[in-house]
Amino acid sequence: MSTVFPSVFLRSMIRYIGKIFFLMLCFTWNIQVSGQSIDDLRKERESLLEEISNTSRLIEQKRETRQDNLRELNLIDREIAARRKLIDNFQHEIDQLDNQIEVNQMLVNDLESDIKQLKEEYARLIRDSYKRKGQLNQLMFLFSADGFSDAYLKYRLFKEYSRYRQKQGEKLIESQSRVQGLLKEITEQKGEKQEVLNEIENELKRLEDNRVRKTRLVQRLKTEQEWLQQSLKEKEAAANELERKIKDLIAAEKDAEISMEASVEFADMMGKLIWPVEEGVIVNPFGEHAHPVLKNVIIKNNGVDIQVVTNTDVFCVHPGQVSTIVAIPGLNKAVIVRHGKYLTVYGNLVDVFVRKGDIVNAGQKIGTVFTSEAEMKDVLHFEIWEESTKLDPERWLLR
């Protein structure tokens, strides 16, 4: 064996260790990052599927009134939007899987190249050992040392070299098998997701019937221009009255001691608040948006409107204290609960089960949504305020 063996071995060891470390780092990073992202997509998909299911059930509660026509129109719009998001969700997951497959294929190619090189080095080692008569070669290698320390170092290098080759060969083969198995699994998952995507796309095509239905509803409601404008005017008046009551309450309590602890606890609940109803669909989102029928008319909403089934109970979304209960024409009763510097507002209630000053817990029943058999007004109006600032409740509720 050549005397350059130790330096060649060290360079080989450093090269292999560096490559293996890099490959394993990339492999681990890819699995963790992509895995987390896919988990998030799947959680979002579960939420969308639940929303679609709830929306479909509400649409089935059909009544032939103009109020119900508007209600059904809002629900159909919401369902179509949810299904489009669902298709985007599946496509994003497929994109993630494609990226993961690409990276893993690169890792497999690298591992296969290393294994090939390793086999060639093994072959050279075997040929060299055979030519130099096996065990005698090791003795000659040791006897060529300049002293005891040099001989011991060469002995350790020889042993480490043999052990290293064996272990690295096993690890590379095992890694290749693992990555190939993962690639097979991901390819299967991609196929499954593609099948589901095709199914959802077909379902979206079937929603064309809903779009036709929506068009008929819009045309029908266009004949109710006067009623729509009057209805919108009443809703705006109710919203303005509720806003005035809330601002009056804030002004009246400005000198009161505000619990910072309660404020921090509520602030930490963004995206984690329980829903104020067991089942419901947001049919009128927060902020400004176009009216579904009236042209050039903008609707302004200080909270969200949640369509529910008849006789739905309403629950407090977070521990707090009832600040007041007010009567609002067009919104029946509204319960306002304080959580430090935050307020949650529950409008269009009947049969209120709490009183001013009561301490309430998350999930505690505070009332029932008002229902009119004639006009199907089973909608909960829900708002969140941070002092005098209106917040989007959809960002705070658990998805």
Backbone hydrogen bonds, N-H to C=O, Kabsch-Sander energy under -0.5 kcal/mol:
donor,donor_aa,acceptor,acceptor_aa,energy
5,F,2,S,-1.3
8,V,4,V,-2.2
9,F,5,F,-2.9
10,L,6,P,-2.5
11,R,7,S,-2.3
12,S,8,V,-2.5
13,M,9,F,-3.0
14,I,10,L,-2.7
15,R,11,R,-2.4
16,Y,12,S,-2.7
17,I,13,M,-2.8
18,G,14,I,-2.4
19,K,15,R,-2.2
20,I,16,Y,-3.0
21,F,17,I,-2.5
22,F,18,G,-2.1
23,L,19,K,-3.0
24,M,20,I,-2.8
25,L,21,F,-2.2
26,C,22,F,-2.6
27,F,23,L,-2.8
28,T,24,M,-2.7
29,W,25,L,-2.6
30,N,26,C,-2.7
31,I,27,F,-2.2
32,Q,28,T,-2.5
33,V,29,W,-2.8
34,S,30,N,-2.1
35,G,31,I,-2.1
36,Q,32,Q,-2.4
37,S,33,V,-2.1
38,I,34,S,-2.7
39,D,35,G,-2.3
40,D,36,Q,-2.2
41,L,37,S,-2.1
42,R,38,I,-2.3
43,K,39,D,-2.1
44,E,40,D,-2.3
45,R,41,L,-2.3
46,E,42,R,-2.2
47,S,43,K,-1.8
48,L,44,E,-2.3
49,L,45,R,-2.9
50,E,46,E,-2.0
51,E,47,S,-2.2
52,I,48,L,-2.7
53,S,49,L,-2.3
54,N,50,E,-2.6
55,T,51,E,-2.7
56,S,52,I,-2.6
57,R,53,S,-1.9
58,L,54,N,-2.0
59,I,55,T,-2.4
60,E,56,S,-1.7
61,Q,57,R,-0.6
61,Q,58,L,-0.9
62,K,60,E,-2.3
65,T,63,R,-1.3
69,N,65,T,-2.1
70,L,66,R,-1.9
71,R,67,Q,-2.2
72,E,68,D,-3.2
73,L,69,N,-2.1
74,N,70,L,-2.2
75,L,71,R,-2.0
76,I,72,E,-2.7
77,D,73,L,-2.3
78,R,74,N,-2.1
79,E,75,L,-2.6
80,I,76,I,-2.6
81,A,77,D,-2.2
82,A,78,R,-2.3
83,R,79,E,-2.3
84,R,80,I,-2.0
85,K,81,A,-2.1
86,L,82,A,-2.0
87,I,83,R,-2.2
88,D,84,R,-2.2
89,N,85,K,-2.4
90,F,86,L,-2.2
91,Q,87,I,-2.3
92,H,88,D,-2.6
93,E,89,N,-1.9
94,I,90,F,-2.3
95,D,91,Q,-2.4
96,Q,92,H,-2.2
97,L,93,E,-2.4
98,D,94,I,-2.6
99,N,95,D,-2.3
100,Q,96,Q,-2.3
101,I,97,L,-2.7
102,E,98,D,-2.3
103,V,99,N,-2.3
104,N,100,Q,-2.6
105,Q,101,I,-2.5
106,M,102,E,-1.7
107,L,103,V,-1.9
108,V,104,N,-2.5
109,N,105,Q,-2.5
110,D,106,M,-2.0
111,L,107,L,-2.6
112,E,108,V,-2.8
113,S,109,N,-2.0
114,D,110,D,-2.2
115,I,111,L,-2.7
116,K,112,E,-2.2
117,Q,113,S,-2.2
118,L,114,D,-2.7
119,K,115,I,-2.4
120,E,116,K,-1.9
121,E,117,Q,-2.1
122,Y,118,L,-2.4
123,A,119,K,-2.4
124,R,120,E,-2.3
125,L,121,E,-2.4
126,I,122,Y,-2.7
127,R,123,A,-2.6
128,D,124,R,-2.6
129,S,125,L,-2.5
130,Y,126,I,-2.4
131,K,127,R,-2.2
132,R,128,D,-1.7
133,K,130,Y,-1.4
134,G,129,S,-3.3
136,L,133,K,-1.6
137,N,134,G,-0.9
138,Q,134,G,-0.8
139,L,135,Q,-1.5
140,M,136,L,-2.7
141,F,137,N,-2.4
142,L,138,Q,-2.0
143,F,139,L,-3.1
144,S,140,M,-1.3
145,A,142,L,-1.7
151,A,147,G,-2.6
152,Y,148,F,-2.9
153,L,149,S,-2.3
154,K,150,D,-2.3
155,Y,151,A,-2.4
156,R,152,Y,-2.6
157,L,153,L,-2.4
158,F,154,K,-2.4
159,K,155,Y,-2.3
160,E,156,R,-2.9
161,Y,157,L,-2.6
162,S,158,F,-2.0
163,R,159,K,-2.7
164,Y,160,E,-3.1
165,R,161,Y,-2.5
166,Q,162,S,-1.9
167,K,163,R,-2.6
168,Q,164,Y,-3.1
169,G,165,R,-2.0
170,E,166,Q,-2.0
171,K,167,K,-2.8
172,L,168,Q,-2.7
173,I,169,G,-2.2
174,E,170,E,-2.6
175,S,171,K,-3.0
176,Q,172,L,-2.7
177,S,173,I,-2.3
178,R,174,E,-2.4
179,V,175,S,-2.8
180,Q,176,Q,-2.5
181,G,177,S,-2.2
182,L,178,R,-2.3
183,L,179,V,-2.9
184,K,180,Q,-2.2
185,E,181,G,-2.2
186,I,182,L,-3.0
187,T,183,L,-2.6
188,E,184,K,-2.1
189,Q,185,E,-2.4
190,K,186,I,-2.9
191,G,187,T,-2.1
192,E,188,E,-2.4
193,K,189,Q,-3.0
194,Q,190,K,-2.5
195,E,191,G,-2.1
196,V,192,E,-2.3
197,L,193,K,-2.9
198,N,194,Q,-2.5
199,E,195,E,-2.1
200,I,196,V,-2.9
201,E,197,L,-2.8
202,N,198,N,-2.3
203,E,199,E,-2.1
204,L,200,I,-2.4
205,K,201,E,-1.9
206,R,202,N,-2.0
207,L,203,E,-1.1
208,E,205,K,-1.9
209,D,206,R,-1.4
211,R,207,L,-2.2
212,V,208,E,-2.4
213,R,209,D,-2.4
214,K,210,N,-2.9
215,T,211,R,-2.7
216,R,212,V,-2.3
217,L,213,R,-2.2
218,V,214,K,-2.8
219,Q,215,T,-2.6
220,R,216,R,-2.5
221,L,217,L,-2.8
222,K,218,V,-1.9
223,T,219,Q,-0.6
223,T,220,R,-0.9
224,E,221,L,-1.9
225,Q,222,K,-0.8
228,L,224,E,-3.0
229,Q,225,Q,-2.6
230,Q,226,E,-2.2
231,S,227,W,-3.0
232,L,228,L,-2.7
233,K,229,Q,-2.2
234,E,230,Q,-2.2
235,K,231,S,-2.2
236,E,232,L,-2.5
237,A,233,K,-2.1
238,A,234,E,-2.4
239,A,235,K,-2.6
240,N,236,E,-2.6
241,E,237,A,-2.2
242,L,238,A,-2.4
243,E,239,A,-2.4
244,R,240,N,-2.3
245,K,241,E,-2.2
246,I,242,L,-2.3
247,K,243,E,-2.5
248,D,244,R,-2.4
249,L,245,K,-2.2
250,I,246,I,-2.5
251,A,247,K,-2.5
252,A,248,D,-2.4
253,E,249,L,-1.7
254,K,251,A,-0.9
256,A,253,E,-1.0
259,S,257,E,-0.5
260,M,258,I,-0.6
263,S,259,S,-1.7
264,V,260,M,-2.6
265,E,261,E,-2.4
266,F,262,A,-2.1
267,A,263,S,-2.6
268,D,264,V,-1.8
269,M,266,F,-2.0
270,M,267,A,-1.1
272,K,269,M,-2.9
273,L,269,M,-0.8
273,L,396,W,-2.3
274,I,317,V,-0.9
281,V,307,Q,-1.8
283,V,281,V,-0.7
283,V,305,D,-2.3
284,N,305,D,-1.3
287,G,301,N,-2.7
289,H,299,I,-2.0
291,H,297,V,-2.7
297,V,294,L,-1.1
298,I,296,N,-0.5
299,I,289,H,-3.6
301,N,287,G,-1.8
304,V,382,F,-2.4
305,D,284,N,-2.0
306,I,304,V,-0.5
306,I,380,L,-3.1
307,Q,281,V,-3.1
307,Q,305,D,-0.6
308,V,378,D,-2.3
312,T,309,V,-0.7
314,V,367,G,-3.0
315,F,276,P,-2.9
316,C,364,Q,-2.4
320,G,360,V,-2.3
321,Q,338,R,-2.1
322,V,358,D,-2.9
323,S,321,Q,-0.5
323,S,336,I,-2.5
324,T,336,I,-1.4
326,V,334,A,-2.5
328,I,326,V,-0.5
328,I,332,N,-3.6
331,L,328,I,-2.5
332,N,328,I,-0.8
333,K,349,L,-1.7
334,A,326,V,-2.8
335,V,346,Y,-2.2
336,I,324,T,-2.5
337,V,335,V,-0.5
337,V,344,T,-2.7
338,R,321,Q,-3.2
339,H,342,Y,-3.4
342,Y,339,H,-1.5
343,L,385,W,-2.5
344,T,337,V,-2.5
345,V,383,E,-2.6
346,Y,335,V,-2.4
347,G,345,V,-0.6
347,G,381,H,-3.8
348,N,331,L,-2.0
349,L,331,L,-0.6
349,L,333,K,-2.5
350,V,368,T,-3.2
353,F,366,I,-1.9
354,V,366,I,-0.6
357,G,322,V,-2.9
358,D,355,R,-2.2
360,V,320,G,-2.8
360,V,358,D,-0.6
363,G,316,C,-3.3
364,Q,361,N,-2.0
366,I,314,V,-2.8
367,G,314,V,-1.1
368,T,350,V,-2.5
369,V,312,T,-2.8
370,F,348,N,-2.7
373,E,371,T,-0.5
376,M,372,S,-2.9
379,V,377,K,-2.3
380,L,306,I,-2.6
381,H,347,G,-1.7
381,H,379,V,-0.5
382,F,304,V,-2.7
382,F,380,L,-0.6
383,E,345,V,-2.1
384,I,391,L,-0.6
385,W,343,L,-2.6
386,E,389,T,-2.9
387,E,341,K,-2.5
387,E,385,W,-0.6
389,T,386,E,-2.2
391,L,384,I,-2.9
395,R,392,D,-1.4
396,W,392,D,-0.5
396,W,393,P,-1.3
397,L,393,P,-1.9
398,L,273,L,-3.2
399,R,271,G,-0.6
